Amino acid sequence: MAALDALVDRGGAVVVSGSAGVGKTALAVHWAHRAAERSPDGQLYVNLRGFDPAATPTEPARALHGFLEALGVPVARMPSDPDTMASLYRTTVAGKRLLVVLDNARDAEQVRPLLPGSPDCLAIVTSRDQLIPLVVTESAQPVPLDLLSPGEARDMLVRRLGERQVAAEPAAADMIADRCARLPIALAIVAARAAANRHFSLAAVAGELGDLDAFRAGDETTDVRAVFSWSCRTLSPPAARLFRLLSLHPGPDVSPRPWPAWPASTGRRPAPCSPS
């Protein structure tokens, strides 16, 4: 929030990046509402569905059409050519103070036509990708999001479940945070399940978290398996296979270096994680 506050008066573009479920959209939308007074000429929002488990990515021309309609361009003046549409968009917003939220972008090419191009406007882009090309060619400011700290994860559970329930089972609360990898979407799903089943102890809730099916809340936007699946689908087949093989590694860290000599006393040696 502080980083976005510092950038708002500079205009241009900001890229909020991070893994699936880390809270990029929540941050962008929350900050946009708080900063509404700084954009007196309006705010524009579009979900670009770059990593959407239920839809294909939004074409830039379709997003531009929606923006121009919102800006009051009559249908009779609406161009059909995407390049002409992008030019009209930039002309229309010139001199205005707008905030444009481009949520869930797939890549830089999807975003570029939607940038206002005016120093008086600010565009906030969220993506699982760092969108380095935008940082290079558009001078976009990167704002990466990381996982919650252990204390922040506990605070989130307190806000969702109440101080009394979390304080009654601190070890179970910490286990929930750990098994959710301190990921906001996973914590929100588990907290919702716990709130809906108050007769379950937090220890019982934590005990169910050994399976991804425990991180489902009824639709694809709140299903951790579905949310992460679209990141996997963007990988090349060898990279996707390597990612799956990493789950076989017995430790918390992995290196591309060859396996060291395995102690003979163990009687076995795990297979190396290799794309081949």
N, C-alpha and C positions, 0 to 999 in steps of 0.2 A: 504494500500500500504506500509506504514512504517513497519507494523508488518511482512509482507511477506519479505520485504527487510532484516529485522533483522534475519529471519529464513533461508534465502536461502543458506548461507554458512555452515549451520549446517547439511544439508542433512535430510534424513528421510522423514516424511510425515506431511502435514498440512491439517487440515479439516476445510474448509470454510463452515459454516452452517448458515441457516436462513430460513425464511418463503418463500413461493412461490413468485416469482417476486421481491425479495428484491435486486437482482443484483449480485448473487454469480458467475454466469457464466461470466458476464461482467467484474467483478473484476479479476477473475482467468485468463481469456484470455488476458485482457489488460495488466496485470502484466507480464504474460508469454512473450508477445511480447517485453515488455520493458526490461525483464531480459534475452533475447535471448543470449547475449554475455557471460552470466555466465554459459551457457550450450553449450559449443563448440561442443559436440558430437551429438547434436540434441535435438529435442523436439518431444514428442509423445502426441497425443490427442485422446480421445475416449468419445463419448456421451453414457453413460451407460443406459440412458432412464429409470432410476429408477422411475421417476414420470413424465412420458410422456403421454399426453392425446391422442396421436395418435399411440403409439407403445408399445410393451411389453418390459420389462427390458432385456438388452443385457446380454447374458450368458458370464461368464468370459472366457470360452474357445474361444468364437468367438472373443473377444477383444484381447486375447493373440495371436491368429492366425494373426490378423491384425498387431499387434506390431512386431511379428517376421518377417513378410513380409517386414515391413518398415525398420527393422534392417538388411535386406539383407539375411535372412535365406532362402535357396533355397527350393522349394516345395518338392524335394526328401528327405530332412532332416526334414521335418515338422512332428512332432509326432501327433498321433491321440488321445492319452490319455491326458486328461487335466492336470494331475499331472506332467507327463513328459514334457508337453508343458511349464508349469510354471517353472520347473527346468531349461529347456533350456533358457527360457527368462532371468532368474536371472544370468545364466552363461554368456549369451551374453552381458548383460549390465555391468557385473563386470569390475571395473576399468574405466568405462566411466563416463563422466559428462553429465547426461541427465536430462531434465525436463519432467516429465510425468504429464499430466493433465487428471484426472479421473472425468469427469463432470457428475453431476446429478445421483449420486449413490443412490441405494435403501437401502442397508444395508452393514454392515461390511463384511459379507461373500462374497458379490459380489466384494468387493475391494481387499481383502487380496491377492488373486493370482496375482494381477496386480501391487503390490508394488515391486519396483526394488530390495529391500533388500540390496542395496549398499550405503555406507555412502557418496559416491560421487554423488549420484543422489538425486533429490528432487521430491516428488510426491505431487501434489496439488489435493485434493479431494473436490468436492462440493456436498452438499446434504441438503435436507430439514431436515434430521435427524442429530442429533449431533454426531452420530457414536462413542459413548463413548467407545465401545469395542476396537476401534482402538487406542484411547487415552490410554487405560489401557494396552493392550498387545503389541502395536506397537510403543508406546511412541509418537504418533502423536500429533502435537501441534494444539490446537483448536483456530480458528479465527472466532468467531461468528459475524454475520452482523445484525444490527438493522435497524429500519426504518430511513429514512432521518429526520433530524431536520427540523423545519419550515423554517429556513433560507436556508438550502440545497435544500429543495423542491422548494422554490422560485427561487433559482439560476438555478435549472434544467429547470424551465419554461422559465427563461430569455434566457438560451442557446438555447432552442428550438424555442422560439417565438420572441425573441428580447427584448431588454431593454425598447424600446418605448411602445410596446403594453402592457407589464406587468405594467410599471409605470403609464400608463393611467388608469388602473383599478386595483389598488392594493388590494382593498377589494375582488373583484371577483377572483383575482389570489390566495389570501389566502383561499377563499372558495373552489376553485378547489383543492388546496393542501390538505385541510382538508377532502374533500369528496373522495379524492383518498387515504386517510389514509397515505399520504406521502410515498406511495409505488412506487418505480421507474417504474415498468411496467405499472401501472395505469396512472401515470403522463405522461409517454411516449405516451400512446395511446391517452389520452385526448389532449395532445399538438399536436399530429399529426392531430387529427380531427380539432382542432382550426386553425392550419396552412393551412389545405386544404380548410377551409371555412373562409377566412379572413373577409368576410362581416358580420360574426356573432360577436357580442361582447363577451368578456370573461364572462360577467354576463349571457348571454344566454347559453353559453357552460356550465357554472356551474349549471344552472337551469336544465339541462338535466341529471345530474349525480345522480338522485334519483333512477335509475334503472340500474341493472347490464348490461343490453343490451347496455348501453352507453359506456361500456368498451370493445367493440369488434372492431377489426381492420381488419377482413377479413379471418383469419385462426385460427386454434386451438392454435398455439403457441403464438398468440397475443390476445387471448380471456381470460379475467380474470376468467370468470366462468369455462372454461375448465381447465385453469392452476391450479385452486384451487381444482377442482373436484377430481384429483388423490390423493391429500392428504386425502380427505374425504374417498375415497375408501379403504384406508389402515386401517381405523378405524374398530373396532369391531362393530356389529350392535347396541349394547346398547350405546357405546360411540358416534356413529354417530347420534343416536336419541337425545342424550343429547346435542350434538353440535347444532342440528337444533332447539331444544327447547330454547337454550340460546338466540336466536333472539327475543323471546317473552319478555325477561326481560326488564323492562322500564328504567333502569339506566346504567351508564357506567361501574359499577363493579358488580361482583356477588360472592357470598360466599356459601360454602356448608352448612353453619349453617342454622337452621330452620328460617323461616320468623318471624320477630318480630310482636308483636300485631299491626294490621293495624288500623289507626285512624278511629273511627266509623263515623266521619263526611264525609268520602269519599264514604261510602255506598257500597264499593266493595273492594275486596282483590285479587290481581293477583295470578294466580296459580303458585305454586313453580315449578322450573325447576328440574325435577327429571328423572333419566333413567326409573323409573317404571311408 
